[in-house]
Amino acid sequence: AAGVIQSPRHLIKEKRETATLKCYPIPRHDTVYWYQQGPGQDPQFLISFYEKMQSDKGSIPDRFSAQQFSDYHSELNMSSLELGDSALYFCASSTLGTEGTEAFFGQGTRLTVV
Amino acid sequence: RKEVEQDPGPFNVPEGATVAFNCTYSNSASQSFFWYRQDCRKEPKLLMSVYSSGNEDGRFTAQLNRASQYISLLIRDSKLSDSATYLCVVGREAAGNKLTFGGGTRVLVKP
């Protein structure tokens, strides 16, 4: 079965550079979530989109922005990168079903800022 | 206070034993409840949804107590492969709403 695809899997950037992470949700899923997970931390919610509109916003820094495109894929744009942005970034997708909003995660993008 | 709280553990469990742990949530509007499993440096994977009536999937049993606002996970006959971090996730059933994660409970099953 198709899963959530994230790219790239690994990314190394220098401080003050920009990065773009991509997420391709499971087909027919209408909601995309972005999470950031630092070392030894639980996943922290950044932002979500439902039907291409921002639906909720969490602890996403102003330096970051995201959008969901007409084909439902989403991109997380990160500018002025800081060392503290080094983390695993997960994308998840879901759709409202009979069992609630079960979300399925991509394998994540590991961002290292040096 | 975090919206979803878990005992971080670790729970050191002998192989074959039973282990159980809870997760509390503070938002009474929460309607969807899930347990995810996360292995080191991997993505969270859905273990099971938690229904009001409680549900079982093989060696795993999940229960929901709405009055006290907690969910529980019980693992019977623990296997070495059950070693992982178990994440409690709470959401609202309306589409487009975020899922909130607990900090995870680490379980280590030892021979």
Interface residues (C-beta under 8 A of the other chain):
Chain A: D30 T31 Y33 Y35 Q41 D42 P43 Q44 F45 S48 F49 Y50 E51 M53 S55 D56 G58 L88 F90 A92 S94 T95 L96 E99 G100 T101 E102 A103 F104 F105 G106 Q107 G108 R110
Chain B: Q31 S32 F34 R41 K42 E43 P44 K45 L46 S49 L87 V89 G91 R92 E93 A94 A95 G96 N97 K98 L99 T100 F101 G102 G103 G104
